[in-house]
Amino acid sequence: MKPQKPTTLDFEKKLDQLRASIEKVQSNATSQDQVSKIEELKFELEAQTAEVYATLSPWQRVQVARHPDRPHTQDYIDMCFSNFIELHGDRYYGDDQAIVGGPAKLGNHRVMVIGHQKGRDTQENVRRNFGMASPEGFRKARRLMKLAEKFKLPLITFLDIPGASPVLEAEERGQAWAIAENLMEMAGLKTPFITTVIGEGGSGGALALGMADRVLMQEYSVYSVASPEGAASIVWRDHKFAPRAAEALKLTPSDLLKLGVIDRIIAEPTGAAHRNYLDAARLLKETLTEELDSLRSRSVENLIQSRNAKFRSIGTPTSNPSGLAEDSVVS
């Protein structure tokens, strides 16, 4: 559910002042001149918002990707899908609520949808471990992947995780092994597979749901091998260098499209998804439907071969394996 008043980031304060001016004039609007003034202020707000978001630094984009009011997996399930039935448990240890998933319908397509899920308040974030999945979460995801293959359901996943659970108990329960098993399963999964980074895609916790035929990113999401703070602590021994690390990590959608790590960027509404849930969901649903229609026309053998070739070619300097232009943004 969209919060009534989104949290304001530092670089959005000027925009919030404009919003306050609009609300003030609206509350006292009694003449046509005041109505015209409101329209002028709204036009100025739209223009300034577009200008601010067009010049965000990588670190500022990280802040947007982590925005506490940004739509999460369950929000997009509610807005883009129908007939969703959540399935629970990994059949080994327990049910990790940092990952949600189950069968649903995307338009006329029956699909399996899985995604990382963060909370909206402290209580829910504790229950969902702030979106940091544990081994049982990755095993639950693998169980649903195998169900998708068994029942010939295309698989759609949403990535929004700062990183896998860092606690000792997660390692004791075989976290690295659970992620590795997911990678092996996805490499040979006999069904069309689309993944979308909707917030922050962090490290192996994101990749454990993301080895897909088509890898998409929303415009203000980020995807990296480590968080900027984690990278700064490793390289400079101080997390205060996180903004510098964000520059070096090449974690923005435009950087990753150039490197061939992703295939497509999904545009977001002016001011990012946390300002307009419905438009963000519409753009996402349109893109997922288009990509799914394309993938369903291909044979299983072709999908698996292309998927493996795609991920084996990442990191080579020869070309962009997606074959798309660098400005391939869905609007």
N, C-alpha and C positions, 0 to 999 in steps of 0.2 A: 504494500500500500504506500502511495506517495505521501511523504510528510507534508503537513500544512504549510510550513515555512522552511524551505531548504537552508542548510547551513551555508554561511558566506565564507568563501576562501579569501585570503589576503588580497589577491589581485582582482577580486570581484567587488571590493568595497565601493569603488566609484560607481559601479553599476547599481549597487544597492541604494546609494544616495538618490540616483535617478528614479528608482522604483518608489522610494519614499516620497519623492516630489509628485509623482503621478498619483499615488494614493491620497496625498494631501489635497491636490486639486480635485480629484474625483469626489472626495467627501464633501466638497463645498461647491460642486459644479451646478450652477443655476442658469447660466447664460450660454449662448452659442459660442461666444468668445472663449469661454472656459473649456467647452467641448473641443474646440479647435486646438487650444493649448495642450489638452490631453493627448490628442493625436500627434502633435508635434513632438511631445516628450516621448511617446511610444516609439515614434520613428527614430528619434535620437538614441533611445535605449537599444533598439534593434541594431543600429549602425555601430554603436560603441561596443556592444557585446560581440558582434562579428569581428571587429577590429582587435579586441582584447584576445579572443580565442584564436585568431589567426597568427598571433605572435607569441604564443605560449612557449616557454622553454621546456626541455624534456622533464626537468624536475617539477615544473608546474603541471605538466600533463600527468605525472605520477599522482599529484594531489587530486586532480580531477578523477583519475581512474579509481582512487581510493575514497572518493567523496562519500560520506556516510549516507547520503540520500540517493545515491545512484541506484538505478534498478538492479535487482539481483535476479538469480535464476528463477525463483518462484514467481516474481513479478512478470517476467517474460512468459513463463508457462501460462499464467493466468490470462495474459493479454493476447498471446499469439496462438495458443493451442486450445483444443477442446477435448473433453472426455479423458482428462488426465487421471490416472490411478497411481498413486505413489506406492512403490514397493520398498520393503524394509529388510535390513539384515544381510549379512554376508555368508550365513550358514556355517561360520567358523567360530566367531567370537561375540559379535553384537551388531548393533545398528548405529552407524556413525551419522549424526544429523548434519554434519558439514557437507554431506553429499545427498542430493535428492534425485530421484529418478523413477521412471515408470513409463508404461505405454500411453500414448496420446494420439491426437489427430492434428495434423497441420494442414488446414484446408481439407482436401479430399484424401490426403495421404495418411495412412496409419504409420506411426513412427515410434521409436523408443527415444526418450529424451532423458539426459543425465546432466547434472551440473553441480558445481560448488555452490554452497549457500551460506552467506554471511547473515548476521543478525541485524536488527534495527535498533535494539536497545541493549543495555548491559546484560540483562537476564537472558535474552535470546542469544547474544554473542557468546556468553559462557556455555550455553547449551550446544551451540554449534561450533564451539572452539574458534570463534572469529574466522570461520571459513577454512581453517587449517585442517585438512582431512587426515585421518589416521589410517593404519593398515586396513582396518575393517571397512573403511569408506572406499578405499581403492578396490578391495575385494568385492564389495557390493557392486561397484561400477562394473567390474569384470563379469560378475554374474549376470548383470543386465545386458552387457554387450553380447554374451553368449545366448541369452534369450532372444535378443534382436536377430541374431544370425539364425537361430533355430526356427523362428516364426517369420523369417524373411521381412523383417521390419528395418527400414533405413534408420541409421543411428544419428542423432543430433546431440552434441554436447556443448555446454557452456562453461568457459574457464573464467574463474574469478577467485583466485587463491593467492595469498601472499607467499605461501610455501607450505610444504607438508609439515605436519605436527613435529615440533623440534624436541619433544620430551623423551626421556630415556625409555619410558614404557612403550612408546611407539616403535622404537628401534628393537626392543626386546620381543615385540610381537611381529617382527619381520617386515618393517616398512620398506626398506630398499628392495627386498624380494617381491613384495606386493606390487610396487611400481614397475619392476622389471617384468613381472608376469603380465601386467597390463600392456606394456609395450609389445611383448611377443604376441599377445592376443590380437591387438589392433593391427599389427603388421599383416596378419593373414585373415582378418575378419571378412567373411563372405557376405557383405551387405554394403550398400552405399553409406558413406560416413562423412558428415560435415561437422566441423567444430568452429566455434566463435568465441573469441576473447571479448568478454563484456565488461571487464574491470581490469584487475591486475592479474596477469598470468605469470605466476612466480615459480621458476625452477621445475624440478621433477614432479612436484605436486600438480602442476598444470599439464605438463607433457603426458602424465599418466592417463589423461582423458583426451589428449589432443593429437594423436597420430592419425590424422584423417585424410580423406581424398581431397577435401577442400578445407583450407585453413583461412578463416576470416577474422577480421578485427574491427570492432567499432572504432570510430574516428578518434575518440579520446581514451582508448584503453592502452595498456602497455603490456609487453611480453618480454621476459628476460630470463637469463640463466640464474640470476640471483637478484635480490632486492638491492636498490641503490645503497641502503644502509649496510647491508651485508657485504656488498662488494667494497664499500669504503672501509669497513672494518678490517677486511682481509688485506687490501692493497695499501691503505694509508694508516691502518691501525686506529682509525678514528671515524665514527659514523657521521661526524659533522661535515665530512667531505661528500655526503650523499648527493648533493646537486652536481658535483663534478663527476661522480660515478655515473649518474643518470645520463650525462652527455656521452660518456665513453661506452656505455652498454648498448647504444643504438637500439633502444627499446620502444621507439615510437612506430606506429603503423607505416609511415612513409619510409622510414629506414629499413624496416623488415620486409617491405614489399620490394625495395631495391635489391636486397640481399637474397630474395627468393624464399624467405622463411614462411611468408604468408602469400595467399593468392589474391586477396581482395580486401578493400577497406569499405566498411559500411558507414555512410555519412550519418551524423547525428543532428538533431535540431539545433538551432542557434542557441548557444549557451550550454550545450551538452545535454545528455540524456536526463540528468537529474532535474532539469527545468521543464521537460516536456515528455512525460512517460509515453503518452499515446502516440506521438509522432515517432519517437524512438522505436517503439514496438512495431509500428507500421512499416518503417524502413527495414527493420530486421526481418519481419515476416515476409515481406516482398522478396528480399534477397534469398532467404532460406528456400522459399518456394521455387524461385528461379533456378537456384543451384541444384535442388533436389530433382526437379524435372530433367535437368541435363544429365545428372548422374544415373538416373533410373534407365536411361536409354542405352547404357553401356553394360557389357557383360561382366560377370563377377571376375572372370580371369583377367580381363583388361583393367578393372579397378585395382586388383591386388598388385599387378605388375606396375601400374602407374604409381600407385601409392609407395611401393618400395623404391622405385626409381626416384621419385620426388624427394624422399627423405635421405637417400644415399647421396643425392647431388647437392644438398644444402652445404654451404661452406666452400664450394668450389668457385673459383673466380671466373669461370668461363662464361656463364650466362645465368639469366633468371629462369629457373625451371618452370615457373608458372606461365611464361610466355606473354605476360600482360605488360601493358605500358606502366610507367612509373606513377602516372596520375590516375590509375584505375580506381576511382572512388565512386561508389554507388550513391546516387542522390535521389 
